[in-house]
Each structure stands twice: as C-alpha cells, then as structure tokens.
Amino acid sequence: MDDKLTILDAFDRLREIYQETMDEVRAEYDKLVAECDPETKLAITAWVFRNLVKHATEGGTYRYLIYERLGFDPDAYLILMDAGGMTISNEFILEEPEESSDDIGDPWDNE
C-alpha cells in the first residue's frame, strides 16, 4: 500500500480540518453572544437587521455587504459566508415600499 495521500484523500482531509475549525469558531461565537448583556445583544441585532434590509433593498455584492455595510476586513470572509452571508446577499431581495402620505420615514436612518 502506498503511504502517499492521493489528491482526493488530501482534499477530504482539508475538508475535515475546515469543518472542525468552523465548528470551533461557531461554538466560540455562540459563547460570546450568550455572554452579552441583553441591551448589547439587542443593539447589535438591530444594527445588523437595518444593514441587511438596506442591502436587500439597495443591492450589492457579498463583498460589499461584509466590507462596506458591515465594516469587516477580509479575515471575516469565510466565517460570514459559513454563517449564511453569501446566501443573504444573493437571495434576500426586497422591493422598496411605495411611499405614502402618512410615511414618517425610518427612525433608524441617520443619513
């Protein structure tokens, strides 16, 4: 039997390592979120929701979402993709609501 790994064996091992690493990252992030006080968790969640809705109505790439709208650096690319960021960016599209005379606007919009 040959002691060398085949390319497919090597890719399988890399996939396992990636999965193990992402499992560890998810567990650590879940722990960090659980340790947040309720007010901080609410503020962060509201901020994320506002930016997701803005992205869904205005459009943009996954990279634009994570780098420009959310302010992350390239180190966040895989972690946020694993969390569903690419799916959100590609599939979550909302149409702008029609303005009505009783529309008071978005109280969270600081622009």
N, C-alpha and C positions, 0 to 999 in steps of 0.2 A: 504494500500500500504506500502510495506517495505521501510524504509528510507535508508537501506544499499545499496551501489552500488554493482552490480554484477561484476564479474571479467571482463566481456566483456565491461560493462559501464566504468570501471576503465581504461581498455586499450584504449577505444575510447577517453577518456579524456586525457590520456597521449599522444596519437597521436595528438590531437588538440594542446596541450601545445607545443609539439615538433615542429609542423608545424608553430605555431605562433612565437616561438623562432627563427627558421631558417629564417622565413620571415624578422624578425628584423635584424638578422645577415647579410642577403643578402643586405638589404637596407643600413645598415651601411657600408658594404664593397663597395657597388656601390658608396656611397658618398665619401669614402676615395679615390677611384680610380679617380673619377671625379675631386677631388681637387689636384691630382698630376699634376705637370708640365709635358708637353709633353715629355721632354727628359727622365725624371724618368720613366714615363709610358712605353716609348719605350724600355728603358734598362731592365726593369723588364719583359716585354713581351718577348723580345729577349732571356733573360736568361731562362724563363720558356719554350719557344719553343725548345731551344737547349737541355734542360734536358728531355723534352718529347720525342724528336726524339731519343736521346740517349737511353732512356728507351724502346722505341718501337723497336729499332734495337738490343739492348743487352738483353732485357728481365728483368724480375724481378717481385716481388710481389707488390701489392698495398702498403704494409708497407715499402718495400724497396724504392719505388718511393717517398713517402712522407717523410720518416725519413732520408734516406741516400742521395738520389739525391737532394731533395729539402730542406733538413735540418730542418724540423719541429719536434716538440715534440708531444707526444700523444694527447695533447689538440686539435690538428688540425684534428684528425682522422675523426670525424663526419662532420665537416664543409667541408673538402676537398672531402669526399665521396658524400655529398649532391651536391657539385659543379661538380661532374662527374669524380672524380679521380679514383674511382674503375672501372668505365666503360673504361676509358682511359687505365688503367693498364691491364685490362683483354682483351680488344678488339683491341687495337691500336698496331698492329704488322707490322713492316716494314722489308723487307729483305735488307741486306747490299748491297749497289750498287757494281757492279763489278768495279774494279779499271781499269782505262785506263791510257795510257801513258801521256795524257795531264791533268791528275788529279793533281790539285795544293793542294789538301787537304782542310781541314776545317779551315778557317781562325779564327774561334772562339775556336777551340780546343786548350786548354792550356796544355794538358797532353803530 
